[in-house]
Structures are given as C-alpha cells and as structure tokens.
Amino acid sequence: MDQNKERLGTGRGDGPSCRVASRAAGRRQDRTDRARVQRLTFRVGADGEPLTVGGREAQTLALLVSVGPSGFTSGEASPLGWARRTSHYVRKLRLAGVPIATTRERIGDATVGRYALAATVHLIGQAEGSP
C-alpha cells in the first residue's frame, strides 16, 4: 500500500497525507498557490505600541474591525473562503496582544462562539506581499 495512503487516518494535518486527502475530497490544498498575504499594522487603544500581523491573522483582524461590535462566528466567516480555522487565528491574535471577546450563542442544536474586539483597534498601515 502507498505510504501516503497509509497515513490518511493519522489525523495529522501536515505532510503528503493532507494533500492526498484534500485532492480526494475535491479540494486543492497546494500551499504554493496561495494568494498574496496581507500585512496589517495596528495599535490597540490610542497609545498602544504598533504591532504587525500577516496572513490569515491579518485577514481575521481586518474582518473584526469591519464587522464592529457585532462580531462574527466561524460559520459567518467560512463563506469568505479563507476562514477555516477561525479559533486558531483568533488565538494567535490574542497572543499578539489583540483583546478579543468570545461570547457563546445557540444556533440550532449547537453552541458557537462569536468573536468581537474588546477594545478599540486603530489600523495604521496595510501592505500586500508574497508569502
């Protein structure tokens, strides 16, 4: 049996097995074909230190700023095509110093998290570049 196919059930999201599983599901997972990565420089509050984030974290921060206090859920962000691991992007933003609140709400039979900025974030600059 092919080594890549043997690893499909390991649950790991890296390596050749991820690419094989993605192609089998009809999705393309080629990391070399990514769109340009956006970088955002921002400040938390009026006198906070300037910080810069890139990639999916920058896209998530831009979405948080654009939706305002109403916030968004993973389900609302998923149709955008890039928000597959929303909770991970939010965690990385929190580690970078962005205060993000999570509230729980019932949607059907499930409980989901709604993410919203817990303080004012001022966007200072925006740039595009390749990954």
PyRosetta script that sets phi, psi and omega in degrees:
from pyrosetta import init, pose_from_sequence

init()
pose = pose_from_sequence("MDQNKERLGTGRGDGPSCRVASRAAGRRQDRTDRARVQRLTFRVGADGEPLTVGGREAQTLALLVSVGPSGFTSGEASPLGWARRTSHYVRKLRLAGVPIATTRERIGDATVGRYALAATVHLIGQAEGSP")
pose.set_psi(1, 143.6)
pose.set_omega(1, 180.0)
pose.set_phi(2, -61.6)
pose.set_psi(2, 135.8)
pose.set_omega(2, -177.0)
pose.set_phi(3, -60.3)
pose.set_psi(3, -38.3)
pose.set_omega(3, 179.4)
pose.set_phi(4, -63.5)
pose.set_psi(4, -40.3)
pose.set_omega(4, -179.1)
pose.set_phi(5, -71.0)
pose.set_psi(5, -29.3)
pose.set_omega(5, 177.9)
pose.set_phi(6, -65.3)
pose.set_psi(6, -31.4)
pose.set_omega(6, -175.2)
pose.set_phi(7, -85.8)
pose.set_psi(7, -2.5)
pose.set_omega(7, -176.0)
pose.set_phi(8, -58.6)
pose.set_psi(8, -34.9)
pose.set_omega(8, -176.4)
pose.set_phi(9, -88.5)
pose.set_psi(9, 7.9)
pose.set_omega(9, -176.2)
pose.set_phi(10, -76.2)
pose.set_psi(10, -18.5)
pose.set_omega(10, 179.8)
pose.set_phi(11, 83.8)
pose.set_psi(11, -1.6)
pose.set_omega(11, 178.7)
pose.set_phi(12, -80.9)
pose.set_psi(12, 141.7)
pose.set_omega(12, -178.9)
pose.set_phi(13, -99.3)
pose.set_psi(13, 24.9)
pose.set_omega(13, -178.9)
pose.set_phi(14, -129.9)
pose.set_psi(14, 169.8)
pose.set_omega(14, 174.7)
pose.set_phi(15, 78.5)
pose.set_psi(15, -176.1)
pose.set_omega(15, -176.1)
pose.set_phi(16, -60.0)
pose.set_psi(16, -31.8)
pose.set_omega(16, -177.3)
pose.set_phi(17, -62.2)
pose.set_psi(17, -34.5)
pose.set_omega(17, 178.7)
pose.set_phi(18, -65.0)
pose.set_psi(18, -43.0)
pose.set_omega(18, -179.6)
pose.set_phi(19, -67.0)
pose.set_psi(19, -40.1)
pose.set_omega(19, 179.3)
pose.set_phi(20, -64.0)
pose.set_psi(20, -46.0)
pose.set_omega(20, -179.4)
pose.set_phi(21, -62.7)
pose.set_psi(21, -39.2)
pose.set_omega(21, -179.2)
pose.set_phi(22, -66.1)
pose.set_psi(22, -43.2)
pose.set_omega(22, 178.9)
pose.set_phi(23, -64.8)
pose.set_psi(23, -37.4)
pose.set_omega(23, 179.6)
pose.set_phi(24, -64.5)
pose.set_psi(24, -31.8)
pose.set_omega(24, 179.8)
pose.set_phi(25, -85.3)
pose.set_psi(25, -2.3)
pose.set_omega(25, 178.2)
pose.set_phi(26, 86.6)
pose.set_psi(26, 9.7)
pose.set_omega(26, 178.8)
pose.set_phi(27, -108.1)
pose.set_psi(27, 147.3)
pose.set_omega(27, 178.7)
pose.set_phi(28, -95.9)
pose.set_psi(28, 128.8)
pose.set_omega(28, -175.3)
pose.set_phi(29, -121.5)
pose.set_psi(29, 25.3)
pose.set_omega(29, -176.5)
pose.set_phi(30, -76.5)
pose.set_psi(30, 115.6)
pose.set_omega(30, -176.0)
pose.set_phi(31, -74.3)
pose.set_psi(31, -13.8)
pose.set_omega(31, 179.5)
pose.set_phi(32, -82.0)
pose.set_psi(32, -8.9)
pose.set_omega(32, -177.3)
pose.set_phi(33, -100.9)
pose.set_psi(33, 16.4)
pose.set_omega(33, -178.0)
pose.set_phi(34, -63.6)
pose.set_psi(34, 150.1)
pose.set_omega(34, 174.0)
pose.set_phi(35, -72.0)
pose.set_psi(35, 171.3)
pose.set_omega(35, 179.6)
pose.set_phi(36, -57.9)
pose.set_psi(36, 141.8)
pose.set_omega(36, -179.5)
pose.set_phi(37, -90.4)
pose.set_psi(37, 129.3)
pose.set_omega(37, 179.5)
pose.set_phi(38, -89.2)
pose.set_psi(38, 143.2)
pose.set_omega(38, 174.8)
pose.set_phi(39, -121.8)
pose.set_psi(39, 135.4)
pose.set_omega(39, 178.8)
pose.set_phi(40, -121.2)
pose.set_psi(40, 134.6)
pose.set_omega(40, 171.3)
pose.set_phi(41, -107.4)
pose.set_psi(41, 133.1)
pose.set_omega(41, -173.7)
pose.set_phi(42, -145.4)
pose.set_psi(42, 169.7)
pose.set_omega(42, 178.1)
pose.set_phi(43, -136.9)
pose.set_psi(43, 133.3)
pose.set_omega(43, 176.4)
pose.set_phi(44, -90.2)
pose.set_psi(44, 120.3)
pose.set_omega(44, -176.8)
pose.set_phi(45, 77.0)
pose.set_psi(45, -178.2)
pose.set_omega(45, -176.3)
pose.set_phi(46, -75.5)
pose.set_psi(46, -32.0)
pose.set_omega(46, -174.6)
pose.set_phi(47, -121.6)
pose.set_psi(47, 23.2)
pose.set_omega(47, 179.3)
pose.set_phi(48, -73.3)
pose.set_psi(48, 161.5)
pose.set_omega(48, 177.0)
pose.set_phi(49, -69.1)
pose.set_psi(49, 140.7)
pose.set_omega(49, 174.7)
pose.set_phi(50, -66.4)
pose.set_psi(50, 132.9)
pose.set_omega(50, 178.7)
pose.set_phi(51, -127.0)
pose.set_psi(51, 152.6)
pose.set_omega(51, 178.8)
pose.set_phi(52, -128.3)
pose.set_psi(52, 135.2)
pose.set_omega(52, 174.4)
pose.set_phi(53, -128.3)
pose.set_psi(53, 157.4)
pose.set_omega(53, -179.3)
pose.set_phi(54, -134.4)
pose.set_psi(54, 174.5)
pose.set_omega(54, 174.7)
pose.set_phi(55, 63.4)
pose.set_psi(55, -139.3)
pose.set_omega(55, -177.0)
pose.set_phi(56, -63.8)
pose.set_psi(56, -31.7)
pose.set_omega(56, 178.2)
pose.set_phi(57, -65.2)
pose.set_psi(57, -39.1)
pose.set_omega(57, 177.1)
pose.set_phi(58, -64.8)
pose.set_psi(58, -41.8)
pose.set_omega(58, 178.3)
pose.set_phi(59, -64.2)
pose.set_psi(59, -40.3)
pose.set_omega(59, 179.4)
pose.set_phi(60, -66.0)
pose.set_psi(60, -43.0)
pose.set_omega(60, 178.2)
pose.set_phi(61, -63.1)
pose.set_psi(61, -42.5)
pose.set_omega(61, 178.2)
pose.set_phi(62, -61.2)
pose.set_psi(62, -39.6)
pose.set_omega(62, 177.9)
pose.set_phi(63, -66.2)
pose.set_psi(63, -43.1)
pose.set_omega(63, 178.2)
pose.set_phi(64, -59.3)
pose.set_psi(64, -42.2)
pose.set_omega(64, 179.6)
pose.set_phi(65, -67.1)
pose.set_psi(65, -41.4)
pose.set_omega(65, -175.6)
pose.set_phi(66, -71.5)
pose.set_psi(66, -34.0)
pose.set_omega(66, -178.8)
pose.set_phi(67, -81.4)
pose.set_psi(67, -17.9)
pose.set_omega(67, 176.5)
pose.set_phi(68, 72.8)
pose.set_psi(68, -152.4)
pose.set_omega(68, -173.8)
pose.set_phi(69, -67.6)
pose.set_psi(69, -17.4)
pose.set_omega(69, 179.3)
pose.set_phi(70, -70.3)
pose.set_psi(70, -25.6)
pose.set_omega(70, 178.2)
pose.set_phi(71, 69.4)
pose.set_psi(71, -168.6)
pose.set_omega(71, 179.2)
pose.set_phi(72, -153.1)
pose.set_psi(72, 159.3)
pose.set_omega(72, 175.5)
pose.set_phi(73, -105.7)
pose.set_psi(73, 167.4)
pose.set_omega(73, 176.4)
pose.set_phi(74, -59.8)
pose.set_psi(74, -38.6)
pose.set_omega(74, 179.4)
pose.set_phi(75, -63.8)
pose.set_psi(75, -34.9)
pose.set_omega(75, 177.9)
pose.set_phi(76, -74.3)
pose.set_psi(76, -28.8)
pose.set_omega(76, -178.5)
pose.set_phi(77, -86.9)
pose.set_psi(77, -26.3)
pose.set_omega(77, -176.0)
pose.set_phi(78, -58.2)
pose.set_psi(78, -39.3)
pose.set_omega(78, 178.7)
pose.set_phi(79, -61.5)
pose.set_psi(79, -14.8)
pose.set_omega(79, 178.2)
pose.set_phi(80, -69.1)
pose.set_psi(80, -18.0)
pose.set_omega(80, 175.3)
pose.set_phi(81, 94.4)
pose.set_psi(81, -9.7)
pose.set_omega(81, -178.8)
pose.set_phi(82, -122.2)
pose.set_psi(82, -14.3)
pose.set_omega(82, -172.4)
pose.set_phi(83, -90.0)
pose.set_psi(83, 63.5)
pose.set_omega(83, -178.3)
pose.set_phi(84, -84.4)
pose.set_psi(84, -27.6)
pose.set_omega(84, -177.0)
pose.set_phi(85, -126.8)
pose.set_psi(85, 55.0)
pose.set_omega(85, -172.2)
pose.set_phi(86, -54.1)
pose.set_psi(86, -45.4)
pose.set_omega(86, -178.0)
pose.set_phi(87, -62.3)
pose.set_psi(87, -33.3)
pose.set_omega(87, 177.6)
pose.set_phi(88, -68.2)
pose.set_psi(88, -43.7)
pose.set_omega(88, 178.9)
pose.set_phi(89, -63.7)
pose.set_psi(89, -39.5)
pose.set_omega(89, 178.2)
pose.set_phi(90, -64.3)
pose.set_psi(90, -42.5)
pose.set_omega(90, 178.9)
pose.set_phi(91, -61.1)
pose.set_psi(91, -43.9)
pose.set_omega(91, 179.5)
pose.set_phi(92, -64.9)
pose.set_psi(92, -35.9)
pose.set_omega(92, 175.9)
pose.set_phi(93, -66.2)
pose.set_psi(93, -40.4)
pose.set_omega(93, 177.6)
pose.set_phi(94, -61.6)
pose.set_psi(94, -42.2)
pose.set_omega(94, 178.2)
pose.set_phi(95, -64.1)
pose.set_psi(95, -27.6)
pose.set_omega(95, 177.8)
pose.set_phi(96, -80.9)
pose.set_psi(96, -8.4)
pose.set_omega(96, 176.5)
pose.set_phi(97, 108.8)
pose.set_psi(97, 10.4)
pose.set_omega(97, 179.3)
pose.set_phi(98, -88.6)
pose.set_psi(98, 120.4)
pose.set_omega(98, 178.3)
pose.set_phi(99, -77.4)
pose.set_psi(99, 112.3)
pose.set_omega(99, -178.9)
pose.set_phi(100, -123.4)
pose.set_psi(100, 126.3)
pose.set_omega(100, 178.8)
pose.set_phi(101, -93.6)
pose.set_psi(101, 145.3)
pose.set_omega(101, 175.5)
pose.set_phi(102, -121.0)
pose.set_psi(102, 124.5)
pose.set_omega(102, 173.6)
pose.set_phi(103, -114.5)
pose.set_psi(103, 148.8)
pose.set_omega(103, -179.6)
pose.set_phi(104, -99.0)
pose.set_psi(104, 138.9)
pose.set_omega(104, 175.9)
pose.set_phi(105, -143.5)
pose.set_psi(105, 150.9)
pose.set_omega(105, 179.8)
pose.set_phi(106, -87.6)
pose.set_psi(106, 130.8)
pose.set_omega(106, 172.9)
pose.set_phi(107, -130.2)
pose.set_psi(107, 105.6)
pose.set_omega(107, -175.1)
pose.set_phi(108, 64.8)
pose.set_psi(108, -125.5)
pose.set_omega(108, 179.9)
pose.set_phi(109, -92.3)
pose.set_psi(109, -1.1)
pose.set_omega(109, -175.0)
pose.set_phi(110, -109.0)
pose.set_psi(110, 157.7)
pose.set_omega(110, 170.9)
pose.set_phi(111, -110.5)
pose.set_psi(111, 126.8)
pose.set_omega(111, -178.7)
pose.set_phi(112, -122.9)
pose.set_psi(112, 160.2)
pose.set_omega(112, 177.2)
pose.set_phi(113, -95.6)
pose.set_psi(113, 139.5)
pose.set_omega(113, 174.3)
pose.set_phi(114, -112.2)
pose.set_psi(114, 123.1)
pose.set_omega(114, -176.9)
pose.set_phi(115, -98.8)
pose.set_psi(115, 135.2)
pose.set_omega(115, 177.5)
pose.set_phi(116, -148.3)
pose.set_psi(116, 151.4)
pose.set_omega(116, 177.2)
pose.set_phi(117, -67.6)
pose.set_psi(117, 136.3)
pose.set_omega(117, -178.7)
pose.set_phi(118, -98.8)
pose.set_psi(118, 1.3)
pose.set_omega(118, 177.6)
pose.set_phi(119, -152.7)
pose.set_psi(119, 168.2)
pose.set_omega(119, 178.8)
pose.set_phi(120, -74.8)
pose.set_psi(120, 130.1)
pose.set_omega(120, 176.7)
pose.set_phi(121, -117.7)
pose.set_psi(121, 124.8)
pose.set_omega(121, 179.2)
pose.set_phi(122, -102.5)
pose.set_psi(122, 120.8)
pose.set_omega(122, 175.9)
pose.set_phi(123, -79.3)
pose.set_psi(123, 127.8)
pose.set_omega(123, -177.5)
pose.set_phi(124, -99.3)
pose.set_psi(124, -44.4)
pose.set_omega(124, -177.3)
pose.set_phi(125, -151.9)
pose.set_psi(125, 160.7)
pose.set_omega(125, -179.2)
pose.set_phi(126, -142.1)
pose.set_psi(126, 137.9)
pose.set_omega(126, 179.3)
pose.set_phi(127, -144.8)
pose.set_psi(127, 154.6)
pose.set_omega(127, 174.6)
pose.set_phi(128, -116.8)
pose.set_psi(128, 146.4)
pose.set_omega(128, 177.4)
pose.set_phi(129, -161.6)
pose.set_psi(129, 168.5)
pose.set_omega(129, 179.2)
pose.set_phi(130, -82.0)
pose.set_psi(130, 155.0)
pose.set_omega(130, -175.2)
pose.set_phi(131, -62.2)
pose.dump_pdb("model.pdb")
